[in-house]
Protein backbone atom coordinates (compact mmCIF):
# COMPACT_ATOMS: atom_id res chain seq x y z
CA UNK A 1 0.00 0.00 0.00
CA UNK A 2 2.97 2.34 0.49
CA UNK A 3 4.41 1.86 -3.00
CA UNK A 4 3.42 2.71 -6.54
CA UNK A 5 4.76 0.41 -9.29
CA UNK A 6 5.31 2.13 -12.62
CA UNK A 7 6.63 1.05 -16.00
CA UNK A 8 9.05 3.30 -17.81
CA UNK A 9 10.60 3.81 -21.20
CA UNK A 10 13.92 2.42 -19.94
CA UNK A 11 12.79 -1.23 -20.14
CA UNK A 12 12.46 -1.65 -16.39
CA UNK A 13 10.13 -1.43 -13.44
CA UNK A 14 10.52 1.69 -11.35
CA UNK A 15 9.33 1.55 -7.73
CA UNK A 16 8.34 4.77 -5.98
CA UNK A 17 7.56 5.29 -2.30
CA UNK A 18 4.44 7.03 -0.98
CA UNK A 19 6.20 10.41 -1.34
CA UNK A 20 6.74 9.65 -5.06
CA UNK A 21 10.50 9.36 -4.58
CA UNK A 22 12.20 6.70 -6.70
CA UNK A 23 13.24 3.79 -4.50
CA UNK A 24 14.42 1.12 -6.95
CA UNK A 25 14.77 0.44 -10.67
CA UNK A 26 14.49 -3.23 -11.66
CA UNK A 27 15.88 -4.16 -15.06
CA UNK A 28 15.98 -7.87 -14.24
CA UNK A 29 14.94 -10.44 -11.69
CA UNK A 30 16.52 -13.89 -11.21
CA UNK A 31 15.87 -15.83 -14.42
CA UNK A 32 14.48 -12.98 -16.53
CA UNK A 33 15.67 -9.66 -17.99
CA UNK A 34 12.98 -7.16 -18.93
CA UNK A 35 13.05 -5.86 -22.50
CA UNK A 36 9.80 -3.90 -22.68
CA UNK A 37 7.53 -3.96 -19.63
CA UNK A 38 3.92 -3.65 -20.74
CA UNK A 39 1.69 -4.18 -17.67
CA UNK A 40 2.07 -4.98 -13.99
CA UNK A 41 -0.71 -6.81 -12.16
CA UNK A 42 -0.68 -6.98 -8.37
CA UNK A 43 -1.97 -10.33 -7.18
CA UNK A 44 -1.10 -9.60 -3.55
CA UNK A 45 1.46 -7.71 -1.48
CA UNK A 46 3.89 -10.56 -2.15
CA UNK A 47 3.21 -11.35 -5.84
CA UNK A 48 3.30 -9.21 -8.99
CA UNK A 49 2.72 -10.43 -12.55
CA UNK A 50 4.71 -8.54 -15.19
CA UNK A 51 4.07 -8.80 -18.93
CA UNK A 52 6.95 -8.17 -21.31
CA UNK A 53 5.77 -7.05 -24.73
CA UNK A 54 8.90 -7.89 -26.76
CA UNK A 55 9.29 -11.44 -25.48
CA UNK A 56 5.54 -12.05 -25.10
CA UNK A 57 6.21 -13.35 -21.61
CA UNK A 58 4.26 -13.16 -18.37
CA UNK A 59 6.62 -13.26 -15.38
CA UNK A 60 5.65 -13.96 -11.78
CA UNK A 61 7.68 -11.74 -9.47
CA UNK A 62 7.86 -12.36 -5.73
CA UNK A 63 8.10 -9.32 -3.48
CA UNK A 64 9.64 -9.83 -0.07
CA UNK A 65 11.65 -8.12 2.59
CA UNK A 66 14.35 -9.89 4.49
CA UNK A 67 16.52 -8.65 7.29
CA UNK A 68 19.94 -10.14 7.91
CA UNK A 69 21.04 -9.68 11.49
CA UNK A 70 24.22 -11.72 11.85
CA UNK A 71 26.63 -12.60 9.09
CA UNK A 72 30.22 -13.53 8.37
CA UNK A 73 32.12 -11.94 5.48
CA UNK A 74 33.32 -14.56 2.98
CA UNK A 75 34.77 -12.19 0.38
CA UNK A 76 34.22 -8.68 -0.98
CA UNK A 77 30.68 -9.43 -2.22
CA UNK A 78 29.56 -12.57 -0.37
CA UNK A 79 28.41 -12.97 3.23
CA UNK A 80 27.46 -16.15 5.08
CA UNK A 81 24.23 -15.84 7.06
CA UNK A 82 23.26 -18.20 9.89
CA UNK A 83 19.69 -16.86 10.31
CA UNK A 84 17.56 -14.30 8.50
CA UNK A 85 14.23 -12.74 9.47
CA UNK A 86 11.65 -12.74 6.68
CA UNK A 87 8.00 -11.75 6.47
CA UNK A 88 7.02 -15.32 7.38
CA UNK A 89 9.38 -15.60 10.35
CA UNK A 90 12.98 -16.44 11.02
CA UNK A 91 14.75 -18.74 8.57
CA UNK A 92 17.44 -20.87 10.17
CA UNK A 93 20.30 -22.44 8.28
CA UNK A 94 23.35 -21.34 6.42
CA UNK A 95 22.80 -19.06 3.43
CA UNK A 96 25.31 -17.28 1.20
CA UNK A 97 24.17 -13.87 -0.05
CA UNK A 98 25.71 -11.57 -2.65
CA UNK A 99 25.51 -8.13 -1.00
CA UNK A 100 25.72 -6.34 -4.36
CA UNK A 101 22.77 -8.15 -5.98
CA UNK A 102 20.96 -9.27 -2.79
CA UNK A 103 20.61 -12.75 -4.26
CA UNK A 104 21.19 -16.06 -2.53
CA UNK A 105 24.26 -17.81 -3.92
CA UNK A 106 24.69 -21.55 -4.36
CA UNK A 107 27.23 -22.72 -1.72
CA UNK A 108 29.03 -24.74 -4.44
CA UNK A 109 29.87 -21.45 -6.19
CA UNK A 110 31.56 -20.04 -3.08
CA UNK A 111 35.23 -20.96 -2.69
Order of alpha helices (4+ residues) and beta strands (2+ residues): beta-beta-beta-beta-beta-beta-beta-beta-beta-beta-beta-beta
